[in-house]
């Protein structure tokens, strides 16, 4: 996710990060990038965040890094 954020910045875009930190660290979010801690399952949080920051597109990178986790725990949220 951090690499995607940096690529967006390099392209002149203003990313916003929403993350529940279940497998990441807030320290990986580059300085100056808005960070909202929460789950992507919280529709109200997502809507409010997108409105507040004028989001016009979404890149979903909230999957687990390791395929085995998704097989062992397919309904994990």
N, C-alpha and C positions, 0 to 999 in steps of 0.2 A: 504493500500500500504506500509506503513512504516513497518508493521509487516512482510510482504513478503520480503522487503529489508533486514531486520535484519536476517531473516531465511536464506536467500541466503548467507549473510556474515558468519553466523554460519556454513554453509556448505562449506565454503572456496571459495566461488564464489565472483566475483567482479561486483556487480550490477551497473547499470546506470539508473537514473530516468529521464523520460520525463513527464512533467506535465504542464497543463495550469493554475493550481491553481484556477480553478473555484469552487472547493469544498475542497481544501486542503491548506496546508501551507508549504512553503519551509523549515521552521524550523523543520518540522517532518523528513526531510531527514537527516540520520545520517551523522556526520562529516566524511569527506573523500570520500563520495560517490558522483561521478559526477552528477550534476543536470543541466538539460536543460529545460528552461521554453519555452513551446510551445505546440501546439495542435498536437494530433496524426493524424489529418487530413492533416498536412503539410508533404507530402511525401518526399520532398527534405530535410527537417530538419531531418526526421527519417533516411533516407538513410545516410546523412552526419554523424549523431550521431553514427549510427551503424558501419560505416566504421572507424570513428575516434577512437572508443573504442573497436573495434574488437568483436562486439556483435555476439554471436553464437546462441542465443535463446531469445525469447520474452515471457513475461508473461503480459497479458492484464488485468489490473485492473482499467480501465478508466470508468467503468460504474458508474451510480449514486448510492449513498448509499441507497436511499429511492425509493422503487418501485413506489410510487405514482407520482414521478417526471417523470418517463419514460412513464407513462400512460397519464399524463396531457400534456406532451411535447415530444411526440415520435420522433420528428425530430430535437430536440434541439442538437446542436453540441458545 
